[in-house]
Amino acid sequence: MDSTITKDNYVPVADKIALTIPEAAALSNIGQNKISSLLRLPNCPFLICVGAKRLVKRKEFERFISDHLEI
């Protein structure tokens, strides 16, 4: 299976359900290290594990940011 991104399979970050840590950092202006540490919290509401890969559920992440005055 070829995982090369082409114009036919490119999905804008705003349309993705799950984000990589760099994408979540770019979207939120929160550093990658901080997002990684949040993903390690017990029962993190926006963590998706796909094998060893950690992804961020975009809507839950946005809700988490909205609900917290300080991270």
C-alpha positions in Angstrom: 0.0 0.0 0.0 1.4 3.4 -1.0 0.9 6.1 1.6 2.1 8.9 -0.7 -0.1 12.0 -0.4 -1.4 13.2 -3.7 -3.9 15.8 -4.7 -6.5 13.1 -5.0 -6.2 11.9 -1.4 -5.2 15.1 0.4 -7.5 16.0 3.3 -7.3 19.5 4.9 -6.6 19.5 8.6 -10.0 21.2 9.2 -11.8 18.2 7.7 -9.9 15.5 9.5 -11.4 13.6 12.4 -8.1 12.5 13.9 -4.9 14.6 13.9 -1.3 13.8 14.3 0.5 15.7 17.1 2.2 18.1 14.7 -1.2 18.8 13.0 -2.9 19.4 16.4 0.0 21.7 17.4 -0.4 23.8 14.2 -4.2 23.9 14.6 -4.2 25.0 18.3 -0.9 26.9 18.6 0.0 24.6 21.5 3.4 23.1 21.4 3.9 19.5 20.4 5.6 18.6 23.7 2.6 20.0 25.7 0.1 18.0 23.5 2.2 14.9 24.0 2.1 15.3 27.8 -1.7 15.9 27.7 -2.1 12.7 25.7 -0.3 10.8 28.6 -2.8 11.9 31.1 -5.0 9.1 32.5 -8.3 8.9 30.6 -7.3 11.6 28.1 -10.6 12.4 26.3 -9.0 13.1 23.0 -6.5 10.3 22.6 -6.8 7.6 19.9 -4.3 4.8 19.8 -3.7 3.1 16.5 -1.1 0.5 17.3 1.8 2.5 18.7 0.6 5.7 16.9 -1.1 8.3 19.1 -3.7 10.5 17.4 -5.8 13.4 18.6 -9.6 13.4 18.2 -10.1 16.9 16.7 -13.6 17.7 18.1 -12.8 16.4 21.6 -9.5 18.3 21.6 -11.2 21.6 20.6 -13.8 21.0 23.3 -11.0 20.3 25.9 -9.3 23.6 24.9 -12.6 25.5 25.2 -13.4 24.1 28.6 -10.0 24.9 30.2 -8.8 28.4 31.0 -5.3 27.1 31.6 -3.4 24.1 30.2 
